[in-house]
Amino acid sequence: MGIRLPSVLLNAKQILKVQAMSAKNHSDVPKGHIAVYVGEIQRKRFVVPISYLKHPSFQALLNRSEEEFGFCHPMGGLTIPCREDAFVNLTSRLHRS
């Protein structure tokens, strides 16, 4: 009997795998980080620590991203459909914790 991971973690692992494949084109992503594209219309690239993936509020963004894009992200990396200011607010809170 194997250990079952929550689907959010499995989805995050799948996204990281795709991101790692596309990260070869972006050498400015340090080890332990992930590049994400954020915005509802105009998208901006952010590099965040992968430790953020375990936080419930960030997982909610990943779920929203999966609902909208599945695993086909138009920017070639993980695309998160939320307002840039909301994302900056969230990552600032996560950085302080």
mmCIF file as gemmi writes it, N, C-alpha and C atoms, coordinates in Angstrom:
data_model
loop_
_atom_site.group_PDB
_atom_site.id
_atom_site.type_symbol
_atom_site.label_atom_id
_atom_site.label_alt_id
_atom_site.label_comp_id
_atom_site.label_asym_id
_atom_site.label_entity_id
_atom_site.label_seq_id
_atom_site.pdbx_PDB_ins_code
_atom_site.Cartn_x
_atom_site.Cartn_y
_atom_site.Cartn_z
_atom_site.occupancy
_atom_site.B_iso_or_equiv
_atom_site.pdbx_formal_charge
_atom_site.auth_seq_id
_atom_site.auth_asym_id
_atom_site.pdbx_PDB_model_num
ATOM 1 N N . MET Axp A 1 ? 0.846 -1.166 0 1 0 ? 1 A 1
ATOM 2 C CA . MET Axp A 1 ? 0 0 0 1 0 ? 1 A 1
ATOM 3 C C . MET Axp A 1 ? 0.898 1.237 0 1 0 ? 1 A 1
ATOM 4 N N . GLY Axp A 2 ? 0.817 2.057 -1.049 1 0 ? 2 A 1
ATOM 5 C CA . GLY Axp A 2 ? 1.654 3.242 -1.17 1 0 ? 2 A 1
ATOM 6 C C . GLY Axp A 2 ? 1.039 4.458 -0.505 1 0 ? 2 A 1
ATOM 7 N N . ILE Axp A 3 ? 1.848 5.46 -0.362 1 0 ? 3 A 1
ATOM 8 C CA . ILE Axp A 3 ? 1.382 6.724 0.21 1 0 ? 3 A 1
ATOM 9 C C . ILE Axp A 3 ? 0.687 7.513 -0.876 1 0 ? 3 A 1
ATOM 10 N N . ARG Axp A 4 ? -0.501 8.022 -0.575 1 0 ? 4 A 1
ATOM 11 C CA . ARG Axp A 4 ? -1.235 8.844 -1.543 1 0 ? 4 A 1
ATOM 12 C C . ARG Axp A 4 ? -1.006 10.309 -1.208 1 0 ? 4 A 1
ATOM 13 N N . LEU Axp A 5 ? -0.566 11.061 -2.176 1 0 ? 5 A 1
ATOM 14 C CA . LEU Axp A 5 ? -0.38 12.491 -2.005 1 0 ? 5 A 1
ATOM 15 C C . LEU Axp A 5 ? -1.645 13.214 -2.41 1 0 ? 5 A 1
ATOM 16 N N . PRO Axp A 6 ? -1.962 14.328 -1.743 1 0 ? 6 A 1
ATOM 17 C CA . PRO Axp A 6 ? -3.125 15.108 -2.174 1 0 ? 6 A 1
ATOM 18 C C . PRO Axp A 6 ? -2.954 15.528 -3.625 1 0 ? 6 A 1
ATOM 19 N N . SER Axp A 7 ? -4.079 15.642 -4.338 1 0 ? 7 A 1
ATOM 20 C CA . SER Axp A 7 ? -4.017 15.973 -5.762 1 0 ? 7 A 1
ATOM 21 C C . SER Axp A 7 ? -3.337 17.307 -6.017 1 0 ? 7 A 1
ATOM 22 N N . VAL Axp A 8 ? -3.444 18.254 -5.079 1 0 ? 8 A 1
ATOM 23 C CA . VAL Axp A 8 ? -2.785 19.551 -5.261 1 0 ? 8 A 1
ATOM 24 C C . VAL Axp A 8 ? -1.279 19.358 -5.34 1 0 ? 8 A 1
ATOM 25 N N . LEU Axp A 9 ? -0.719 18.471 -4.494 1 0 ? 9 A 1
ATOM 26 C CA . LEU Axp A 9 ? 0.719 18.23 -4.533 1 0 ? 9 A 1
ATOM 27 C C . LEU Axp A 9 ? 1.115 17.52 -5.813 1 0 ? 9 A 1
ATOM 28 N N . LEU Axp A 10 ? 0.315 16.571 -6.257 1 0 ? 10 A 1
ATOM 29 C CA . LEU Axp A 10 ? 0.618 15.905 -7.513 1 0 ? 10 A 1
ATOM 30 C C . LEU Axp A 10 ? 0.584 16.898 -8.654 1 0 ? 10 A 1
ATOM 31 N N . ASN Axp A 11 ? -0.414 17.763 -8.681 1 0 ? 11 A 1
ATOM 32 C CA . ASN Axp A 11 ? -0.504 18.762 -9.738 1 0 ? 11 A 1
ATOM 33 C C . ASN Axp A 11 ? 0.697 19.698 -9.689 1 0 ? 11 A 1
ATOM 34 N N . ALA Axp A 12 ? 1.097 20.104 -8.483 1 0 ? 12 A 1
ATOM 35 C CA . ALA Axp A 12 ? 2.254 20.982 -8.345 1 0 ? 12 A 1
ATOM 36 C C . ALA Axp A 12 ? 3.501 20.291 -8.871 1 0 ? 12 A 1
ATOM 37 N N . LYS Axp A 13 ? 3.656 19.002 -8.601 1 0 ? 13 A 1
ATOM 38 C CA . LYS Axp A 13 ? 4.812 18.266 -9.103 1 0 ? 13 A 1
ATOM 39 C C . LYS Axp A 13 ? 4.797 18.197 -10.625 1 0 ? 13 A 1
ATOM 40 N N . GLN Axp A 14 ? 3.623 17.998 -11.209 1 0 ? 14 A 1
ATOM 41 C CA . GLN Axp A 14 ? 3.527 17.955 -12.665 1 0 ? 14 A 1
ATOM 42 C C . GLN Axp A 14 ? 3.882 19.32 -13.25 1 0 ? 14 A 1
ATOM 43 N N . ILE Axp A 15 ? 3.4 20.37 -12.622 1 0 ? 15 A 1
ATOM 44 C CA . ILE Axp A 15 ? 3.695 21.72 -13.094 1 0 ? 15 A 1
ATOM 45 C C . ILE Axp A 15 ? 5.185 22 -12.983 1 0 ? 15 A 1
ATOM 46 N N . LEU Axp A 16 ? 5.8 21.59 -11.862 1 0 ? 16 A 1
ATOM 47 C CA . LEU Axp A 16 ? 7.235 21.792 -11.689 1 0 ? 16 A 1
ATOM 48 C C . LEU Axp A 16 ? 8.037 21.041 -12.747 1 0 ? 16 A 1
ATOM 49 N N . LYS Axp A 17 ? 7.57 19.863 -13.114 1 0 ? 17 A 1
ATOM 50 C CA . LYS Axp A 17 ? 8.264 19.085 -14.136 1 0 ? 17 A 1
ATOM 51 C C . LYS Axp A 17 ? 8.244 19.83 -15.473 1 0 ? 17 A 1
ATOM 52 N N . VAL Axp A 18 ? 7.077 20.354 -15.838 1 0 ? 18 A 1
ATOM 53 C CA . VAL Axp A 18 ? 6.957 21.132 -17.073 1 0 ? 18 A 1
ATOM 54 C C . VAL Axp A 18 ? 7.809 22.392 -16.977 1 0 ? 18 A 1
ATOM 55 N N . GLN Axp A 19 ? 7.765 23.042 -15.801 1 0 ? 19 A 1
ATOM 56 C CA . GLN Axp A 19 ? 8.543 24.259 -15.592 1 0 ? 19 A 1
ATOM 57 C C . GLN Axp A 19 ? 10.035 23.965 -15.71 1 0 ? 19 A 1
ATOM 58 N N . ALA Axp A 20 ? 10.482 22.849 -15.163 1 0 ? 20 A 1
ATOM 59 C CA . ALA Axp A 20 ? 11.899 22.499 -15.225 1 0 ? 20 A 1
ATOM 60 C C . ALA Axp A 20 ? 12.347 22.308 -16.665 1 0 ? 20 A 1
ATOM 61 N N . MET Axp A 21 ? 11.484 21.722 -17.485 1 0 ? 21 A 1
ATOM 62 C CA . MET Axp A 21 ? 11.822 21.534 -18.886 1 0 ? 21 A 1
ATOM 63 C C . MET Axp A 21 ? 11.934 22.871 -19.609 1 0 ? 21 A 1
ATOM 64 N N . SER Axp A 22 ? 11.054 23.812 -19.29 1 0 ? 22 A 1
ATOM 65 C CA . SER Axp A 22 ? 11.125 25.108 -19.958 1 0 ? 22 A 1
ATOM 66 C C . SER Axp A 22 ? 12.142 26.029 -19.305 1 0 ? 22 A 1
ATOM 67 N N . ALA Axp A 23 ? 12.584 25.711 -18.091 1 0 ? 23 A 1
ATOM 68 C CA . ALA Axp A 23 ? 13.551 26.557 -17.384 1 0 ? 23 A 1
ATOM 69 C C . ALA Axp A 23 ? 14.918 26.521 -18.049 1 0 ? 23 A 1
ATOM 70 N N . LYS Axp A 24 ? 15.173 25.524 -18.882 1 0 ? 24 A 1
ATOM 71 C CA . LYS Axp A 24 ? 16.451 25.459 -19.575 1 0 ? 24 A 1
ATOM 72 C C . LYS Axp A 24 ? 16.657 26.702 -20.426 1 0 ? 24 A 1
ATOM 73 N N . ASN Axp A 25 ? 15.561 27.314 -20.865 1 0 ? 25 A 1
ATOM 74 C CA . ASN Axp A 25 ? 15.644 28.526 -21.669 1 0 ? 25 A 1
ATOM 75 C C . ASN Axp A 25 ? 15.866 29.769 -20.8 1 0 ? 25 A 1
ATOM 76 N N . HIS Axp A 26 ? 15.646 29.643 -19.494 1 0 ? 26 A 1
ATOM 77 C CA . HIS Axp A 26 ? 15.776 30.772 -18.579 1 0 ? 26 A 1
ATOM 78 C C . HIS Axp A 26 ? 16.781 30.422 -17.498 1 0 ? 26 A 1
ATOM 79 N N . SER Axp A 27 ? 18.024 30.76 -17.716 1 0 ? 27 A 1
ATOM 80 C CA . SER Axp A 27 ? 19.066 30.405 -16.763 1 0 ? 27 A 1
ATOM 81 C C . SER Axp A 27 ? 19.066 31.315 -15.538 1 0 ? 27 A 1
ATOM 82 N N . ASP Axp A 28 ? 18.177 32.31 -15.492 1 0 ? 28 A 1
ATOM 83 C CA . ASP Axp A 28 ? 18.165 33.226 -14.361 1 0 ? 28 A 1
ATOM 84 C C . ASP Axp A 28 ? 17.264 32.747 -13.221 1 0 ? 28 A 1
ATOM 85 N N . VAL Axp A 29 ? 16.778 31.507 -13.284 1 0 ? 29 A 1
ATOM 86 C CA . VAL Axp A 29 ? 15.963 30.96 -12.211 1 0 ? 29 A 1
ATOM 87 C C . VAL Axp A 29 ? 16.897 30.17 -11.306 1 0 ? 29 A 1
ATOM 88 N N . PRO Axp A 30 ? 17.154 30.694 -10.089 1 0 ? 30 A 1
ATOM 89 C CA . PRO Axp A 30 ? 18.075 29.986 -9.193 1 0 ? 30 A 1
ATOM 90 C C . PRO Axp A 30 ? 17.487 28.674 -8.693 1 0 ? 30 A 1
ATOM 91 N N . LYS Axp A 31 ? 18.366 27.798 -8.292 1 0 ? 31 A 1
ATOM 92 C CA . LYS Axp A 31 ? 17.939 26.513 -7.748 1 0 ? 31 A 1
ATOM 93 C C . LYS Axp A 31 ? 17.017 26.762 -6.556 1 0 ? 31 A 1
ATOM 94 N N . GLY Axp A 32 ? 15.933 25.984 -6.48 1 0 ? 32 A 1
ATOM 95 C CA . GLY Axp A 32 ? 14.984 26.131 -5.382 1 0 ? 32 A 1
ATOM 96 C C . GLY Axp A 32 ? 13.921 27.178 -5.646 1 0 ? 32 A 1
ATOM 97 N N . HIS Axp A 33 ? 13.86 27.692 -6.865 1 0 ? 33 A 1
ATOM 98 C CA . HIS Axp A 33 ? 12.886 28.704 -7.248 1 0 ? 33 A 1
ATOM 99 C C . HIS Axp A 33 ? 12.135 28.26 -8.494 1 0 ? 33 A 1
ATOM 100 N N . ILE Axp A 34 ? 11.058 28.95 -8.769 1 0 ? 34 A 1
ATOM 101 C CA . ILE Axp A 34 ? 10.25 28.667 -9.952 1 0 ? 34 A 1
ATOM 102 C C . ILE Axp A 34 ? 9.825 29.999 -10.569 1 0 ? 34 A 1
ATOM 103 N N . ALA Axp A 35 ? 9.819 30.039 -11.88 1 0 ? 35 A 1
ATOM 104 C CA . ALA Axp A 35 ? 9.345 31.225 -12.587 1 0 ? 35 A 1
ATOM 105 C C . ALA Axp A 35 ? 7.855 31.062 -12.851 1 0 ? 35 A 1
ATOM 106 N N . VAL Axp A 36 ? 7.098 32.111 -12.581 1 0 ? 36 A 1
ATOM 107 C CA . VAL Axp A 36 ? 5.66 32.11 -12.855 1 0 ? 36 A 1
ATOM 108 C C . VAL Axp A 36 ? 5.312 33.386 -13.607 1 0 ? 36 A 1
ATOM 109 N N . TYR Axp A 37 ? 4.277 33.294 -14.413 1 0 ? 37 A 1
ATOM 110 C CA . TYR Axp A 37 ? 3.771 34.451 -15.132 1 0 ? 37 A 1
ATOM 111 C C . TYR Axp A 37 ? 2.434 34.812 -14.522 1 0 ? 37 A 1
ATOM 112 N N . VAL Axp A 38 ? 2.296 36.075 -14.128 1 0 ? 38 A 1
ATOM 113 C CA . VAL Axp A 38 ? 1.134 36.514 -13.367 1 0 ? 38 A 1
ATOM 114 C C . VAL Axp A 38 ? 0.46 37.677 -14.08 1 0 ? 38 A 1
ATOM 115 N N . GLY Axp A 39 ? -0.858 37.643 -14.082 1 0 ? 39 A 1
ATOM 116 C CA . GLY Axp A 39 ? -1.636 38.736 -14.634 1 0 ? 39 A 1
ATOM 117 C C . GLY Axp A 39 ? -2.875 38.21 -15.314 1 0 ? 39 A 1
ATOM 118 N N . GLU Axp A 40 ? -3.884 39.048 -15.374 1 0 ? 40 A 1
ATOM 119 C CA . GLU Axp A 40 ? -5.128 38.644 -16.022 1 0 ? 40 A 1
ATOM 120 C C . GLU Axp A 40 ? -5.081 38.918 -17.522 1 0 ? 40 A 1
ATOM 121 N N . ILE Axp A 41 ? -4.454 40.018 -17.922 1 0 ? 41 A 1
ATOM 122 C CA . ILE Axp A 41 ? -4.346 40.353 -19.348 1 0 ? 41 A 1
ATOM 123 C C . ILE Axp A 41 ? -2.865 40.432 -19.724 1 0 ? 41 A 1
ATOM 124 N N . GLN Axp A 42 ? -2.179 41.409 -19.176 1 0 ? 42 A 1
ATOM 125 C CA . GLN Axp A 42 ? -0.746 41.571 -19.382 1 0 ? 42 A 1
ATOM 126 C C . GLN Axp A 42 ? -0.04 40.73 -18.326 1 0 ? 42 A 1
ATOM 127 N N . ARG Axp A 43 ? 0.871 39.838 -18.73 1 0 ? 43 A 1
ATOM 128 C CA . ARG Axp A 43 ? 1.513 38.944 -17.771 1 0 ? 43 A 1
ATOM 129 C C . ARG Axp A 43 ? 2.948 39.364 -17.505 1 0 ? 43 A 1
ATOM 130 N N . LYS Axp A 44 ? 3.31 39.302 -16.229 1 0 ? 44 A 1
ATOM 131 C CA . LYS Axp A 44 ? 4.654 39.661 -15.795 1 0 ? 44 A 1
ATOM 132 C C . LYS Axp A 44 ? 5.296 38.425 -15.17 1 0 ? 44 A 1
ATOM 133 N N . ARG Axp A 45 ? 6.582 38.268 -15.403 1 0 ? 45 A 1
ATOM 134 C CA . ARG Axp A 45 ? 7.311 37.099 -14.897 1 0 ? 45 A 1
ATOM 135 C C . ARG Axp A 45 ? 7.867 37.384 -13.507 1 0 ? 45 A 1
ATOM 136 N N . PHE Axp A 46 ? 7.633 36.443 -12.585 1 0 ? 46 A 1
ATOM 137 C CA . PHE Axp A 46 ? 8.159 36.506 -11.229 1 0 ? 46 A 1
ATOM 138 C C . PHE Axp A 46 ? 8.918 35.225 -10.95 1 0 ? 46 A 1
ATOM 139 N N . VAL Axp A 47 ? 9.939 35.302 -10.125 1 0 ? 47 A 1
ATOM 140 C CA . VAL Axp A 47 ? 10.675 34.127 -9.673 1 0 ? 47 A 1
ATOM 141 C C . VAL Axp A 47 ? 10.446 34.024 -8.172 1 0 ? 47 A 1
ATOM 142 N N . VAL Axp A 48 ? 9.853 32.892 -7.747 1 0 ? 48 A 1
ATOM 143 C CA . VAL Axp A 48 ? 9.502 32.712 -6.337 1 0 ? 48 A 1
ATOM 144 C C . VAL Axp A 48 ? 10.093 31.404 -5.823 1 0 ? 48 A 1
ATOM 145 N N . PRO Axp A 49 ? 10.335 31.319 -4.516 1 0 ? 49 A 1
ATOM 146 C CA . PRO Axp A 49 ? 10.836 30.063 -3.94 1 0 ? 49 A 1
ATOM 147 C C . PRO Axp A 49 ? 9.806 28.948 -4.072 1 0 ? 49 A 1
ATOM 148 N N . ILE Axp A 50 ? 10.253 27.733 -4.333 1 0 ? 50 A 1
ATOM 149 C CA . ILE Axp A 50 ? 9.318 26.617 -4.449 1 0 ? 50 A 1
ATOM 150 C C . ILE Axp A 50 ? 8.651 26.297 -3.115 1 0 ? 50 A 1
ATOM 151 N N . SER Axp A 51 ? 9.214 26.786 -2.027 1 0 ? 51 A 1
ATOM 152 C CA . SER Axp A 51 ? 8.585 26.558 -0.716 1 0 ? 51 A 1
ATOM 153 C C . SER Axp A 51 ? 7.195 27.188 -0.651 1 0 ? 51 A 1
ATOM 154 N N . TYR Axp A 52 ? 6.922 28.184 -1.492 1 0 ? 52 A 1
ATOM 155 C CA . TYR Axp A 52 ? 5.598 28.811 -1.522 1 0 ? 52 A 1
ATOM 156 C C . TYR Axp A 52 ? 4.515 27.815 -1.954 1 0 ? 52 A 1
ATOM 157 N N . LEU Axp A 53 ? 4.902 26.784 -2.688 1 0 ? 53 A 1
ATOM 158 C CA . LEU Axp A 53 ? 3.931 25.823 -3.204 1 0 ? 53 A 1
ATOM 159 C C . LEU Axp A 53 ? 3.189 25.075 -2.106 1 0 ? 53 A 1
ATOM 160 N N . LYS Axp A 54 ? 3.754 25.013 -0.919 1 0 ? 54 A 1
ATOM 161 C CA . LYS Axp A 54 ? 3.099 24.265 0.16 1 0 ? 54 A 1
ATOM 162 C C . LYS Axp A 54 ? 2.073 25.094 0.922 1 0 ? 54 A 1
ATOM 163 N N . HIS Axp A 55 ? 2.041 26.385 0.718 1 0 ? 55 A 1
ATOM 164 C CA . HIS Axp A 55 ? 1.103 27.26 1.428 1 0 ? 55 A 1
ATOM 165 C C . HIS Axp A 55 ? -0.282 27.173 0.793 1 0 ? 55 A 1
ATOM 166 N N . PRO Axp A 56 ? -1.324 27.035 1.626 1 0 ? 56 A 1
ATOM 167 C CA . PRO Axp A 56 ? -2.692 26.905 1.101 1 0 ? 56 A 1
ATOM 168 C C . PRO Axp A 56 ? -3.115 28.051 0.191 1 0 ? 56 A 1
ATOM 169 N N . SER Axp A 57 ? -2.706 29.264 0.497 1 0 ? 57 A 1
ATOM 170 C CA . SER Axp A 57 ? -3.107 30.389 -0.351 1 0 ? 57 A 1
ATOM 171 C C . SER Axp A 57 ? -2.454 30.306 -1.73 1 0 ? 57 A 1
ATOM 172 N N . PHE Axp A 58 ? -1.224 29.817 -1.805 1 0 ? 58 A 1
ATOM 173 C CA . PHE Axp A 58 ? -0.565 29.657 -3.101 1 0 ? 58 A 1
ATOM 174 C C . PHE Axp A 58 ? -1.166 28.465 -3.836 1 0 ? 58 A 1
ATOM 175 N N . GLN Axp A 59 ? -1.529 27.416 -3.103 1 0 ? 59 A 1
ATOM 176 C CA . GLN Axp A 59 ? -2.166 26.26 -3.717 1 0 ? 59 A 1
ATOM 177 C C . GLN Axp A 59 ? -3.506 26.645 -4.338 1 0 ? 59 A 1
ATOM 178 N N . ALA Axp A 60 ? -4.203 27.604 -3.719 1 0 ? 60 A 1
ATOM 179 C CA . ALA Axp A 60 ? -5.459 28.087 -4.303 1 0 ? 60 A 1
ATOM 180 C C . ALA Axp A 60 ? -5.193 28.724 -5.67 1 0 ? 60 A 1
ATOM 181 N N . LEU Axp A 61 ? -4.083 29.455 -5.79 1 0 ? 61 A 1
ATOM 182 C CA . LEU Axp A 61 ? -3.722 30.031 -7.088 1 0 ? 61 A 1
ATOM 183 C C . LEU Axp A 61 ? -3.385 28.935 -8.094 1 0 ? 61 A 1
ATOM 184 N N . LEU Axp A 62 ? -2.702 27.887 -7.632 1 0 ? 62 A 1
ATOM 185 C CA . LEU Axp A 62 ? -2.38 26.774 -8.531 1 0 ? 62 A 1
ATOM 186 C C . LEU Axp A 62 ? -3.646 26.083 -9.019 1 0 ? 62 A 1
ATOM 187 N N . ASN Axp A 63 ? -4.626 25.924 -8.129 1 0 ? 63 A 1
ATOM 188 C CA . ASN Axp A 63 ? -5.896 25.315 -8.537 1 0 ? 63 A 1
ATOM 189 C C . ASN Axp A 63 ? -6.603 26.183 -9.565 1 0 ? 63 A 1
ATOM 190 N N . ARG Axp A 64 ? -6.576 27.481 -9.346 1 0 ? 64 A 1
ATOM 191 C CA . ARG Axp A 64 ? -7.2 28.413 -10.294 1 0 ? 64 A 1
ATOM 192 C C . ARG Axp A 64 ? -6.493 28.341 -11.651 1 0 ? 64 A 1
ATOM 193 N N . SER Axp A 65 ? -5.174 28.234 -11.601 1 0 ? 65 A 1
ATOM 194 C CA . SER Axp A 65 ? -4.396 28.119 -12.827 1 0 ? 65 A 1
ATOM 195 C C . SER Axp A 65 ? -4.733 26.832 -13.569 1 0 ? 65 A 1
ATOM 196 N N . GLU Axp A 66 ? -4.871 25.732 -12.816 1 0 ? 66 A 1
ATOM 197 C CA . GLU Axp A 66 ? -5.213 24.455 -13.442 1 0 ? 66 A 1
ATOM 198 C C . GLU Axp A 66 ? -6.602 24.509 -14.08 1 0 ? 66 A 1
ATOM 199 N N . GLU Axp A 67 ? -7.54 25.161 -13.4 1 0 ? 67 A 1
ATOM 200 C CA . GLU Axp A 67 ? -8.894 25.27 -13.943 1 0 ? 67 A 1
ATOM 201 C C . GLU Axp A 67 ? -8.902 26.04 -15.258 1 0 ? 67 A 1
ATOM 202 N N . GLU Axp A 68 ? -8.101 27.086 -15.318 1 0 ? 68 A 1
ATOM 203 C CA . GLU Axp A 68 ? -8.114 27.93 -16.513 1 0 ? 68 A 1
ATOM 204 C C . GLU Axp A 68 ? -7.251 27.37 -17.644 1 0 ? 68 A 1
ATOM 205 N N . PHE Axp A 69 ? -6.063 26.861 -17.315 1 0 ? 69 A 1
ATOM 206 C CA . PHE Axp A 69 ? -5.111 26.468 -18.353 1 0 ? 69 A 1
ATOM 207 C C . PHE Axp A 69 ? -4.855 24.966 -18.433 1 0 ? 69 A 1
ATOM 208 N N . GLY Axp A 70 ? -5.264 24.194 -17.44 1 0 ? 70 A 1
ATOM 209 C CA . GLY Axp A 70 ? -4.876 22.789 -17.407 1 0 ? 70 A 1
ATOM 210 C C . GLY Axp A 70 ? -3.37 22.725 -17.245 1 0 ? 70 A 1
ATOM 211 N N . PHE Axp A 71 ? -2.721 21.919 -18.04 1 0 ? 71 A 1
ATOM 212 C CA . PHE Axp A 71 ? -1.268 21.851 -17.984 1 0 ? 71 A 1
ATOM 213 C C . PHE Axp A 71 ? -0.629 22.416 -19.246 1 0 ? 71 A 1
ATOM 214 N N . CYS Axp A 72 ? -1.393 23.155 -20.03 1 0 ? 72 A 1
ATOM 215 C CA . CYS Axp A 72 ? -0.895 23.834 -21.224 1 0 ? 72 A 1
ATOM 216 C C . CYS Axp A 72 ? -0.855 25.328 -20.926 1 0 ? 72 A 1
ATOM 217 N N . HIS Axp A 73 ? 0.297 25.813 -20.538 1 0 ? 73 A 1
ATOM 218 C CA . HIS Axp A 73 ? 0.426 27.216 -20.171 1 0 ? 73 A 1
ATOM 219 C C . HIS Axp A 73 ? 0.955 28.011 -21.356 1 0 ? 73 A 1
ATOM 220 N N . PRO Axp A 74 ? 0.233 29.048 -21.76 1 0 ? 74 A 1
ATOM 221 C CA . PRO Axp A 74 ? 0.555 29.774 -22.986 1 0 ? 74 A 1
ATOM 222 C C . PRO Axp A 74 ? 1.902 30.495 -22.966 1 0 ? 74 A 1
ATOM 223 N N . MET Axp A 75 ? 2.421 30.805 -21.793 1 0 ? 75 A 1
ATOM 224 C CA . MET Axp A 75 ? 3.677 31.539 -21.71 1 0 ? 75 A 1
ATOM 225 C C . MET Axp A 75 ? 4.886 30.601 -21.724 1 0 ? 75 A 1
ATOM 226 N N . GLY Axp A 76 ? 4.664 29.295 -21.727 1 0 ? 76 A 1
ATOM 227 C CA . GLY Axp A 76 ? 5.767 28.351 -21.702 1 0 ? 76 A 1
ATOM 228 C C . GLY Axp A 76 ? 6.196 28.005 -20.294 1 0 ? 76 A 1
ATOM 229 N N . GLY Axp A 77 ? 5.605 28.634 -19.317 1 0 ? 77 A 1
ATOM 230 C CA . GLY Axp A 77 ? 5.873 28.366 -17.911 1 0 ? 77 A 1
ATOM 231 C C . GLY Axp A 77 ? 4.565 28.459 -17.156 1 0 ? 77 A 1
ATOM 232 N N . LEU Axp A 78 ? 4.621 28.282 -15.893 1 0 ? 78 A 1
ATOM 233 C CA . LEU Axp A 78 ? 3.42 28.321 -15.061 1 0 ? 78 A 1
ATOM 234 C C . LEU Axp A 78 ? 2.784 29.708 -15.13 1 0 ? 78 A 1
ATOM 235 N N . THR Axp A 79 ? 1.533 29.754 -15.57 1 0 ? 79 A 1
ATOM 236 C CA . THR Axp A 79 ? 0.8 31.005 -15.695 1 0 ? 79 A 1
ATOM 237 C C . THR Axp A 79 ? -0.293 31.046 -14.637 1 0 ? 79 A 1
ATOM 238 N N . ILE Axp A 80 ? -0.316 32.113 -13.853 1 0 ? 80 A 1
ATOM 239 C CA . ILE Axp A 80 ? -1.302 32.255 -12.783 1 0 ? 80 A 1
ATOM 240 C C . ILE Axp A 80 ? -2.227 33.421 -13.127 1 0 ? 80 A 1
ATOM 241 N N . PRO Axp A 81 ? -3.513 33.116 -13.315 1 0 ? 81 A 1
ATOM 242 C CA . PRO Axp A 81 ? -4.462 34.16 -13.72 1 0 ? 81 A 1
ATOM 243 C C . PRO Axp A 81 ? -5.019 34.932 -12.525 1 0 ? 81 A 1
ATOM 244 N N . CYS Axp A 82 ? -4.246 35.87 -12.023 1 0 ? 82 A 1
ATOM 245 C CA . CYS Axp A 82 ? -4.741 36.746 -10.96 1 0 ? 82 A 1
ATOM 246 C C . CYS Axp A 82 ? -4.111 38.119 -11.155 1 0 ? 82 A 1
ATOM 247 N N . ARG Axp A 83 ? -4.656 39.1 -10.461 1 0 ? 83 A 1
ATOM 248 C CA . ARG Axp A 83 ? -4.102 40.453 -10.578 1 0 ? 83 A 1
ATOM 249 C C . ARG Axp A 83 ? -2.678 40.479 -10.02 1 0 ? 83 A 1
ATOM 250 N N . GLU Axp A 84 ? -1.824 41.227 -10.664 1 0 ? 84 A 1
ATOM 251 C CA . GLU Axp A 84 ? -0.433 41.315 -10.248 1 0 ? 84 A 1
ATOM 252 C C . GLU Axp A 84 ? -0.313 41.834 -8.821 1 0 ? 84 A 1
ATOM 253 N N . ASP Axp A 85 ? -1.101 42.84 -8.452 1 0 ? 85 A 1
ATOM 254 C CA . ASP Axp A 85 ? -1.004 43.395 -7.101 1 0 ? 85 A 1
ATOM 255 C C . ASP Axp A 85 ? -1.43 42.379 -6.036 1 0 ? 85 A 1
ATOM 256 N N . ALA Axp A 86 ? -2.404 41.527 -6.355 1 0 ? 86 A 1
ATOM 257 C CA . ALA Axp A 86 ? -2.826 40.48 -5.418 1 0 ? 86 A 1
ATOM 258 C C . ALA Axp A 86 ? -1.71 39.451 -5.238 1 0 ? 86 A 1
ATOM 259 N N . PHE Axp A 87 ? -1.023 39.118 -6.328 1 0 ? 87 A 1
ATOM 260 C CA . PHE Axp A 87 ? 0.082 38.162 -6.256 1 0 ? 87 A 1
ATOM 261 C C . PHE Axp A 87 ? 1.237 38.734 -5.443 1 0 ? 87 A 1
ATOM 262 N N . VAL Axp A 88 ? 1.567 39.991 -5.673 1 0 ? 88 A 1
ATOM 263 C CA . VAL Axp A 88 ? 2.651 40.636 -4.926 1 0 ? 88 A 1
ATOM 264 C C . VAL Axp A 88 ? 2.295 40.691 -3.441 1 0 ? 88 A 1
ATOM 265 N N . ASN Axp A 89 ? 1.044 41.004 -3.136 1 0 ? 89 A 1
ATOM 266 C CA . ASN Axp A 89 ? 0.597 41.03 -1.748 1 0 ? 89 A 1
ATOM 267 C C . ASN Axp A 89 ? 0.763 39.651 -1.102 1 0 ? 89 A 1
ATOM 268 N N . LEU Axp A 90 ? 0.314 38.604 -1.793 1 0 ? 90 A 1
ATOM 269 C CA . LEU Axp A 90 ? 0.424 37.243 -1.273 1 0 ? 90 A 1
ATOM 270 C C . LEU Axp A 90 ? 1.877 36.838 -1.052 1 0 ? 90 A 1
ATOM 271 N N . THR Axp A 91 ? 2.721 37.041 -2.053 1 0 ? 91 A 1
ATOM 272 C CA . THR Axp A 91 ? 4.118 36.628 -1.917 1 0 ? 91 A 1
ATOM 273 C C . THR Axp A 91 ? 4.851 37.446 -0.862 1 0 ? 91 A 1
ATOM 274 N N . SER Axp A 92 ? 4.443 38.69 -0.653 1 0 ? 92 A 1
ATOM 275 C CA . SER Axp A 92 ? 5.042 39.492 0.421 1 0 ? 92 A 1
ATOM 276 C C . SER Axp A 92 ? 4.702 38.902 1.782 1 0 ? 92 A 1
ATOM 277 N N . ARG Axp A 93 ? 3.427 38.488 1.937 1 0 ? 93 A 1
ATOM 278 C CA . ARG Axp A 93 ? 3.014 37.866 3.196 1 0 ? 93 A 1
ATOM 279 C C . ARG Axp A 93 ? 3.761 36.545 3.412 1 0 ? 93 A 1
ATOM 280 N N . LEU Axp A 94 ? 3.9 35.751 2.363 1 0 ? 94 A 1
ATOM 281 C CA . LEU Axp A 94 ? 4.602 34.478 2.484 1 0 ? 94 A 1
ATOM 282 C C . LEU Axp A 94 ? 6.067 34.69 2.812 1 0 ? 94 A 1
ATOM 283 N N . HIS Axp A 95 ? 6.674 35.723 2.254 1 0 ? 95 A 1
ATOM 284 C CA . HIS Axp A 95 ? 8.088 36.021 2.512 1 0 ? 95 A 1
ATOM 285 C C . HIS Axp A 95 ? 8.301 36.395 3.98 1 0 ? 95 A 1
ATOM 286 N N . ARG Axp A 96 ? 7.34 37.109 4.557 1 0 ? 96 A 1
ATOM 287 C CA . ARG Axp A 96 ? 7.47 37.534 5.962 1 0 ? 96 A 1
ATOM 288 C C . ARG Axp A 96 ? 7.225 36.4 6.943 1 0 ? 96 A 1
ATOM 289 N N . SER Axp A 97 ? 6.508 35.344 6.49 1 0 ? 97 A 1
ATOM 290 C CA . SER Axp A 97 ? 6.196 34.263 7.434 1 0 ? 97 A 1
ATOM 291 C C . SER Axp A 97 ? 7.295 33.237 7.545 1 0 ? 97 A 1
